[in-house]
Amino acid sequence: MPRAITVRPDGTEEFFAAGTTPVWHRIGQRVERALSSHAALKMAALDWTVESRPLLVDGKNGAVPEVVTHKAIVRTDTQTTLGVVGRKYQPVQNAQTFEWLDEVIGPGKAVYETAGSLHGGKIVWALVKLPGELRIAHTDDVVKPFILVCNSHDGSIAFRALNTSIRVVCQNTLTLALRNAGPDSISIKHTESIHDRLADAQEVLGLSIVKHREFELQMNQLAQVHMTKRTFSGYLDRVLGPMPKPTEQEPDPEASAARQQVTANFDHELQRLKGIEHSAWAAFNAVSQYVDWERPTRGAASTKDERRFESTMLGAGSDLKRRAWAEALKLARVN
């Protein structure tokens, strides 16, 4: 299985993570503290550009007609074609993504926890910390707010800014999911108007702050919902799938490995902090811990962490977290 993190011909990984960053601290280039945008762009080896080029067809009699409906997006430093897109597609350069984040947070205030690219540069992301913190009332359970920006150069996803959070006590990412736009994300298609839309940075920051405060309110509501064994079992049924039904051959069927691990996480000391023990908040974090750290991945052991990272961002891991969060909110009757 090919590596997800982009690796240049000289062996440089297009990825960096600060020392406090979650599962990503085991892959890519490490730094001790978060970086400014210019330093982050360099450290993540994202200081390259893309350009649009025409698509030509090898026609009859030596003719080479141009495909008028589509064009290629080419990475200029490697001359690699990253994707084929429609004619109206407008690329957003990596440097522009970082400059936009600087505008959102404020000049000189943006600090980058991680940034990098996947699959040869087809997908690029950056994670920036917002000021302040979120907290379960009267507890030591603290969550740090972030904005994650992701951009594709192959047309697979729109330019997207997503509110996400990292729980300090366990370093779990709580709402990191890019594949499907949701109420916590701002998505802009790569059309001719994308650069005009990107100018609304102040509106993005205002919306992000509001959304994080809403998230803090929901965190506290979940912490007030007590989970009995029966309630927790029903929650797992809806998130992971129901338990196998007993049969004559197997009257006491064994729970799936995922269910066993999430149950163990629910009883772990990280989910039994004073003020959250046996709550819906603890149940959600038991699932989040499983996705970030324990969910099995296929392929070589040497690339296990980066495949889990990609799944958490773009794959089944992100879907599982969203489902776990939605079901937890239902328990608290939160819209």
HUURGI-V236453 format. One record per residue. N is the residue number from 1. RES is the residue in three letters. SS is DSSP state (A for helix, B for strand, O for the rest). Layout:
n:N res:RES ss:SS
n:N res:RES ss:SS
This chain:
n:1 res:MET ss:O
n:2 res:PRO ss:O
n:3 res:ARG ss:O
n:4 res:ALA ss:O
n:5 res:ILE ss:B
n:6 res:THR ss:O
n:7 res:VAL ss:B
n:8 res:ARG ss:O
n:9 res:PRO ss:O
n:10 res:ASP ss:O
n:11 res:GLY ss:O
n:12 res:THR ss:O
n:13 res:GLU ss:B
n:14 res:GLU ss:O
n:15 res:PHE ss:B
n:16 res:PHE ss:B
n:17 res:ALA ss:B
n:18 res:ALA ss:B
n:19 res:GLY ss:O
n:20 res:THR ss:O
n:21 res:THR ss:O
n:22 res:PRO ss:O
n:23 res:VAL ss:A
n:24 res:TRP ss:A
n:25 res:HIS ss:A
n:26 res:ARG ss:A
n:27 res:ILE ss:O
n:28 res:GLY ss:O
n:29 res:GLN ss:B
n:30 res:ARG ss:B
n:31 res:VAL ss:B
n:32 res:GLU ss:O
n:33 res:ARG ss:O
n:34 res:ALA ss:O
n:35 res:LEU ss:B
n:36 res:SER ss:O
n:37 res:SER ss:A
n:38 res:HIS ss:A
n:39 res:ALA ss:A
n:40 res:ALA ss:A
n:41 res:LEU ss:A
n:42 res:LYS ss:A
n:43 res:MET ss:A
n:44 res:ALA ss:O
n:45 res:ALA ss:O
n:46 res:LEU ss:O
n:47 res:ASP ss:O
n:48 res:TRP ss:O
n:49 res:THR ss:O
n:50 res:VAL ss:B
n:51 res:GLU ss:B
n:52 res:SER ss:B
n:53 res:ARG ss:B
n:54 res:PRO ss:B
n:55 res:LEU ss:B
n:56 res:LEU ss:B
n:57 res:VAL ss:O
n:58 res:ASP ss:O
n:59 res:GLY ss:O
n:60 res:LYS ss:A
n:61 res:ASN ss:A
n:62 res:GLY ss:A
n:63 res:ALA ss:O
n:64 res:VAL ss:O
n:65 res:PRO ss:O
n:66 res:GLU ss:B
n:67 res:VAL ss:B
n:68 res:VAL ss:B
n:69 res:THR ss:B
n:70 res:HIS ss:B
n:71 res:LYS ss:B
n:72 res:ALA ss:B
n:73 res:ILE ss:B
n:74 res:VAL ss:B
n:75 res:ARG ss:B
n:76 res:THR ss:O
n:77 res:ASP ss:O
n:78 res:THR ss:O
n:79 res:GLN ss:O
n:80 res:THR ss:B
n:81 res:THR ss:B
n:82 res:LEU ss:B
n:83 res:GLY ss:B
n:84 res:VAL ss:B
n:85 res:VAL ss:B
n:86 res:GLY ss:B
n:87 res:ARG ss:O
n:88 res:LYS ss:O
n:89 res:TYR ss:O
n:90 res:GLN ss:O
n:91 res:PRO ss:O
n:92 res:VAL ss:O
n:93 res:GLN ss:O
n:94 res:ASN ss:A
n:95 res:ALA ss:A
n:96 res:GLN ss:A
n:97 res:THR ss:A
n:98 res:PHE ss:A
n:99 res:GLU ss:A
n:100 res:TRP ss:A
n:101 res:LEU ss:A
n:102 res:ASP ss:A
n:103 res:GLU ss:A
n:104 res:VAL ss:A
n:105 res:ILE ss:A
n:106 res:GLY ss:O
n:107 res:PRO ss:O
n:108 res:GLY ss:O
n:109 res:LYS ss:O
n:110 res:ALA ss:O
n:111 res:VAL ss:O
n:112 res:TYR ss:B
n:113 res:GLU ss:B
n:114 res:THR ss:B
n:115 res:ALA ss:B
n:116 res:GLY ss:B
n:117 res:SER ss:B
n:118 res:LEU ss:B
n:119 res:HIS ss:A
n:120 res:GLY ss:A
n:121 res:GLY ss:A
n:122 res:LYS ss:O
n:123 res:ILE ss:B
n:124 res:VAL ss:B
n:125 res:TRP ss:B
n:126 res:ALA ss:B
n:127 res:LEU ss:B
n:128 res:VAL ss:B
n:129 res:LYS ss:B
n:130 res:LEU ss:O
n:131 res:PRO ss:O
n:132 res:GLY ss:O
n:133 res:GLU ss:O
n:134 res:LEU ss:B
n:135 res:ARG ss:B
n:136 res:ILE ss:O
n:137 res:ALA ss:O
n:138 res:HIS ss:O
n:139 res:THR ss:O
n:140 res:ASP ss:O
n:141 res:ASP ss:O
n:142 res:VAL ss:B
n:143 res:VAL ss:B
n:144 res:LYS ss:B
n:145 res:PRO ss:B
n:146 res:PHE ss:B
n:147 res:ILE ss:B
n:148 res:LEU ss:B
n:149 res:VAL ss:B
n:150 res:CYS ss:B
n:151 res:ASN ss:B
n:152 res:SER ss:B
n:153 res:HIS ss:O
n:154 res:ASP ss:O
n:155 res:GLY ss:O
n:156 res:SER ss:O
n:157 res:ILE ss:O
n:158 res:ALA ss:O
n:159 res:PHE ss:B
n:160 res:ARG ss:B
n:161 res:ALA ss:B
n:162 res:LEU ss:B
n:163 res:ASN ss:B
n:164 res:THR ss:B
n:165 res:SER ss:B
n:166 res:ILE ss:B
n:167 res:ARG ss:B
n:168 res:VAL ss:O
n:169 res:VAL ss:O
n:170 res:CYS ss:O
n:171 res:GLN ss:O
n:172 res:ASN ss:B
n:173 res:THR ss:B
n:174 res:LEU ss:O
n:175 res:THR ss:O
n:176 res:LEU ss:O
n:177 res:ALA ss:O
n:178 res:LEU ss:O
n:179 res:ARG ss:O
n:180 res:ASN ss:O
n:181 res:ALA ss:O
n:182 res:GLY ss:O
n:183 res:PRO ss:O
n:184 res:ASP ss:O
n:185 res:SER ss:B
n:186 res:ILE ss:B
n:187 res:SER ss:B
n:188 res:ILE ss:B
n:189 res:LYS ss:O
n:190 res:HIS ss:O
n:191 res:THR ss:O
n:192 res:GLU ss:O
n:193 res:SER ss:O
n:194 res:ILE ss:A
n:195 res:HIS ss:A
n:196 res:ASP ss:A
n:197 res:ARG ss:A
n:198 res:LEU ss:O
n:199 res:ALA ss:O
n:200 res:ASP ss:O
n:201 res:ALA ss:A
n:202 res:GLN ss:A
n:203 res:GLU ss:A
n:204 res:VAL ss:A
n:205 res:LEU ss:A
n:206 res:GLY ss:A
n:207 res:LEU ss:A
n:208 res:SER ss:A
n:209 res:ILE ss:A
n:210 res:VAL ss:A
n:211 res:LYS ss:A
n:212 res:HIS ss:A
n:213 res:ARG ss:A
n:214 res:GLU ss:A
n:215 res:PHE ss:A
n:216 res:GLU ss:A
n:217 res:LEU ss:A
n:218 res:GLN ss:A
n:219 res:MET ss:A
n:220 res:ASN ss:A
n:221 res:GLN ss:A
n:222 res:LEU ss:A
n:223 res:ALA ss:A
n:224 res:GLN ss:O
n:225 res:VAL ss:O
n:226 res:HIS ss:B
n:227 res:MET ss:O
n:228 res:THR ss:O
n:229 res:LYS ss:A
n:230 res:ARG ss:A
n:231 res:THR ss:A
n:232 res:PHE ss:A
n:233 res:SER ss:A
n:234 res:GLY ss:A
n:235 res:TYR ss:A
n:236 res:LEU ss:A
n:237 res:ASP ss:A
n:238 res:ARG ss:A
n:239 res:VAL ss:A
n:240 res:LEU ss:A
n:241 res:GLY ss:O
n:242 res:PRO ss:O
n:243 res:MET ss:O
n:244 res:PRO ss:O
n:245 res:LYS ss:O
n:246 res:PRO ss:O
n:247 res:THR ss:O
n:248 res:GLU ss:O
n:249 res:GLN ss:O
n:250 res:GLU ss:O
n:251 res:PRO ss:O
n:252 res:ASP ss:O
n:253 res:PRO ss:O
n:254 res:GLU ss:O
n:255 res:ALA ss:O
n:256 res:SER ss:O
n:257 res:ALA ss:A
n:258 res:ALA ss:A
n:259 res:ARG ss:A
n:260 res:GLN ss:A
n:261 res:GLN ss:A
n:262 res:VAL ss:A
n:263 res:THR ss:A
n:264 res:ALA ss:A
n:265 res:ASN ss:A
n:266 res:PHE ss:A
n:267 res:ASP ss:O
n:268 res:HIS ss:O
n:269 res:GLU ss:A
n:270 res:LEU ss:A
n:271 res:GLN ss:A
n:272 res:ARG ss:O
n:273 res:LEU ss:O
n:274 res:LYS ss:O
n:275 res:GLY ss:O
n:276 res:ILE ss:O
n:277 res:GLU ss:O
n:278 res:HIS ss:O
n:279 res:SER ss:B
n:280 res:ALA ss:A
n:281 res:TRP ss:A
n:282 res:ALA ss:A
n:283 res:ALA ss:A
n:284 res:PHE ss:A
n:285 res:ASN ss:A
n:286 res:ALA ss:A
n:287 res:VAL ss:A
n:288 res:SER ss:A
n:289 res:GLN ss:A
n:290 res:TYR ss:A
n:291 res:VAL ss:A
n:292 res:ASP ss:A
n:293 res:TRP ss:A
n:294 res:GLU ss:A
n:295 res:ARG ss:O
n:296 res:PRO ss:O
n:297 res:THR ss:O
n:298 res:ARG ss:O
n:299 res:GLY ss:O
n:300 res:ALA ss:O
n:301 res:ALA ss:A
n:302 res:SER ss:A
n:303 res:THR ss:A
n:304 res:LYS ss:A
n:305 res:ASP ss:A
n:306 res:GLU ss:A
n:307 res:ARG ss:A
n:308 res:ARG ss:A
n:309 res:PHE ss:A
n:310 res:GLU ss:A
n:311 res:SER ss:A
n:312 res:THR ss:A
n:313 res:MET ss:A
n:314 res:LEU ss:A
n:315 res:GLY ss:O
n:316 res:ALA ss:A
n:317 res:GLY ss:A
n:318 res:SER ss:A
n:319 res:ASP ss:A
n:320 res:LEU ss:A
n:321 res:LYS ss:A
n:322 res:ARG ss:A
n:323 res:ARG ss:A
n:324 res:ALA ss:A
n:325 res:TRP ss:A
n:326 res:ALA ss:A
n:327 res:GLU ss:A
n:328 res:ALA ss:A
n:329 res:LEU ss:A
n:330 res:LYS ss:A
n:331 res:LEU ss:A
n:332 res:ALA ss:O
n:333 res:ARG ss:O
n:334 res:VAL ss:O
n:335 res:ASN ss:O
